[in-house]
Amino acid sequence: MVNMQAMEHPSEEQGGNALTKAQLSEILFEQIGLNKRESKDMVDAFFDLIAETLVEGQEVKISGFGNFQVRTKAPRPGRNPRTGEVVAIESRRVVTFHASPKLKEAVQSGSATAA
């Protein structure tokens, strides 16, 4: 299992406080023992699979983490903030994320061990 507690926080040069795909690959390399190319390929394949599943309109459920869903938003009237002109906003598909109770608890307590 990957030890997320032992992971260093990203520096400003690496994008501030965001965890990146490159950092995930590095964690797989250091803690699992995959080579760097395998680590990068595995992370890319994981996110590609999630994206493909969502594009197909299916839900993605990750136990202990949360659910990703595709939702269709209805068309609605909008307003151009610069001119105040009323414009039509067409229907669109959006991805929503709902955190699991375990993830919510971990975020609230500040401890990854709750997840």
TILUM-928188 format. One record per residue: residue in three letters; x, y, z of N, C-alpha, C in turn. Coordinates in steps of 0.2 Angstrom, whole numbers, padded with zeros to 4 digits, always signed. Layout:
<atoms>
alaXYZXYZXYZ/...
</atoms>
This chain:
<atoms>
met+0004-0006+0000+0000+0000+0000+0004+0006+0000/val+0002+0011-0004+0006+0017-0004+0005+0021+0002/asn+0011+0024+0005+0011+0028+0011+0010+0035+0010/met+0004+0038+0010+0003+0045+0008+0006+0049+0013/gln+0006+0047+0020+0008+0051+0025+0016+0053+0024/ala+0020+0048+0021+0027+0049+0020+0028+0053+0015/met+0023+0055+0011+0024+0059+0005+0025+0066+0007/glu+0030+0069+0004+0032+0076+0005+0027+0081+0002/his+0026+0086+0005+0021+0091+0002+0024+0094-0005/pro+0021+0096-0010+0024+0098-0016+0026+0105-0015/ser+0032+0107-0018+0035+0113-0017+0031+0118-0022/glu+0033+0125-0021+0030+0130-0026+0032+0129-0033/glu+0038+0126-0034+0040+0125-0041+0036+0119-0044/gln+0034+0115-0040+0030+0109-0043+0022+0110-0043/gly+0020+0117-0043+0013+0118-0043+0010+0120-0037/gly+0013+0122-0032+0010+0124-0026+0007+0118-0022/asn+0001+0118-0020-0001+0113-0015-0005+0108-0019/ala-0004+0107-0025-0008+0102-0029-0004+0096-0030/leu-0007+0090-0030-0004+0084-0031-0004+0082-0039/thr+0001+0081-0042+0001+0081-0049+0002+0073-0051/lys+0000+0072-0058+0001+0065-0060+0009+0063-0060/ala+0013+0068-0061+0020+0067-0061+0022+0065-0054/gln+0019+0068-0049+0021+0066-0042+0018+0059-0040/leu+0012+0058-0043+0009+0051-0042+0014+0046-0045/ser+0016+0047-0051+0021+0042-0054+0027+0041-0050/glu+0030+0047-0047+0036+0046-0043+0034+0042-0036/ile+0028+0043-0034+0027+0039-0028+0027+0031-0029/leu+0024+0030-0035+0024+0023-0037+0031+0020-0038/phe+0035+0024-0041+0042+0023-0042+0046+0021-0036/glu+0045+0026-0031+0049+0026-0025+0046+0020-0020/gln+0039+0020-0019+0036+0016-0014+0034+0009-0016/ile+0033+0008-0023+0030+0001-0025+0036-0002-0029/gly+0041+0002-0032+0046-0001-0035+0046-0002-0043/leu+0040+0001-0046+0040+0001-0053+0045+0005-0056/asn+0047+0004-0062+0052+0009-0065+0048+0015-0067/lys+0052+0020-0069+0048+0027-0070+0043+0027-0076/arg+0045+0023-0081+0041+0023-0087+0034+0019-0085/glu+0035+0013-0081+0029+0009-0079+0025+0014-0075/ser+0028+0017-0070+0024+0022-0066+0020+0027-0069/lys+0023+0030-0074+0020+0035-0078+0014+0032-0082/asp+0016+0026-0085+0010+0023-0089+0005+0021-0085/met+0006+0018-0079+0000+0016-0075-0004+0022-0073/val-0001+0027-0071-0005+0033-0069-0009+0036-0075/asp-0006+0036-0081-0009+0039-0087-0015+0034-0088/ala-0014+0027-0088-0019+0022-0089-0025+0023-0085/phe-0024+0024-0078-0029+0025-0073-0033+0031-0075/phe-0030+0037-0076-0035+0042-0078-0038+0042-0084/asp-0035+0039-0089-0038+0038-0096-0044+0033-0095/leu-0044+0028-0091-0049+0024-0090-0055+0027-0087/ile-0054+0031-0082-0059+0035-0078-0062+0040-0083/ala-0058+0044-0087-0061+0048-0092-0065+0045-0097/glu-0063+0039-0100-0067+0035-0105-0073+0033-0102/thr-0073+0031-0096-0079+0028-0093-0084+0034-0092/leu-0082+0040-0090-0086+0046-0090-0089+0048-0096/val-0085+0048-0101-0087+0050-0108-0093+0045-0111/glu-0092+0039-0109-0097+0034-0111-0104+0035-0107/gly-0104+0040-0102-0110+0041-0098-0110+0037-0092/gln-0105+0033-0090-0106+0028-0084-0103+0032-0078/glu-0105+0029-0072-0102+0032-0066-0096+0029-0064/val-0091+0032-0061-0085+0029-0058-0086+0029-0050/lys-0085+0023-0047-0086+0023-0040-0079+0020-0037/ile-0076+0024-0033-0070+0022-0030-0071+0021-0022/ser-0071+0015-0020-0073+0014-0013-0068+0018-0008/gly-0071+0021-0003-0068+0025+0001-0065+0032-0001/phe-0067+0033-0007-0064+0040-0010-0070+0044-0012/gly-0074+0041-0017-0080+0045-0019-0083+0042-0026/asn-0088+0046-0029-0091+0044-0035-0090+0050-0040/phe-0089+0048-0046-0089+0053-0052-0095+0051-0056/gln-0099+0057-0058-0105+0055-0062-0105+0061-0067/val-0108+0059-0073-0110+0063-0078-0117+0066-0078/arg-0118+0072-0078-0125+0075-0077-0126+0079-0083/thr-0132+0079-0085-0134+0084-0091-0137+0090-0088/lys-0135+0096-0089-0138+0102-0086-0142+0105-0092/ala-0148+0107-0089-0153+0109-0094-0151+0116-0097/pro-0154+0117-0103-0153+0124-0106-0156+0129-0101/arg-0153+0135-0101-0156+0141-0096-0154+0147-0099/pro-0158+0152-0097-0156+0159-0099-0150+0161-0095/gly-0145+0165-0098-0140+0168-0094-0139+0175-0096/arg-0134+0178-0093-0133+0186-0094-0125+0187-0095/asn-0124+0191-0101-0117+0193-0102-0115+0198-0096/pro-0110+0196-0092-0109+0201-0087-0106+0208-0089/arg-0103+0208-0095-0100+0214-0097-0106+0219-0100/thr-0110+0216-0104-0115+0220-0107-0122+0220-0104/gly-0123+0215-0100-0130+0214-0097-0135+0210-0102/glu-0133+0209-0108-0137+0206-0113-0139+0199-0111/val-0145+0197-0112-0148+0190-0110-0145+0186-0116/val-0142+0180-0114-0140+0175-0119-0143+0168-0117/ala-0144+0164-0122-0146+0157-0120-0140+0153-0119/ile-0140+0149-0113-0135+0144-0112-0137+0137-0114/glu-0134+0134-0118-0137+0128-0121-0135+0122-0115/ser-0139+0116-0116-0138+0111-0112-0131+0108-0113/arg-0128+0105-0107-0122+0103-0108-0121+0097-0103/arg-0116+0093-0104-0114+0088-0099-0108+0090-0095/val-0109+0089-0088-0104+0090-0083-0102+0084-0079/val-0096+0084-0076-0094+0079-0072-0095+0082-0065/thr-0098+0078-0060-0099+0080-0053-0095+0074-0049/phe-0093+0077-0043-0089+0072-0039-0093+0072-0032/his-0094+0067-0029-0097+0066-0022-0092+0062-0018/ala-0089+0065-0013-0084+0062-0009-0088+0057-0004/ser-0084+0051-0003-0087+0046+0001-0087+0049+0009/pro-0091+0046+0013-0091+0048+0020-0084+0047+0023/lys-0080+0042+0021-0073+0041+0023-0069+0047+0022/leu-0069+0049+0015-0065+0054+0013-0067+0061+0017/lys-0073+0062+0017-0076+0068+0021-0073+0068+0028/glu-0073+0062+0031-0071+0062+0038-0063+0063+0038/ala-0060+0060+0034-0052+0061+0033-0051+0069+0032/val-0054+0072+0028-0053+0079+0027-0055+0083+0033/gln-0060+0082+0036-0062+0085+0042-0057+0084+0048/ser-0055+0078+0049-0050+0077+0054-0043+0079+0053/gly-0042+0080+0046-0035+0081+0044-0030+0075+0044/ser-0033+0069+0044-0029+0063+0044-0031+0059+0039/ala-0026+0057+0035-0027+0052+0029-0029+0045+0032/thr-0027+0044+0038-0029+0037+0041-0036+0035+0041/ala-0040+0041+0041-0047+0040+0042-0050+0037+0035/ala-0047+0038+0030-0049+0036+0023-0048+0029+0022/
</atoms>
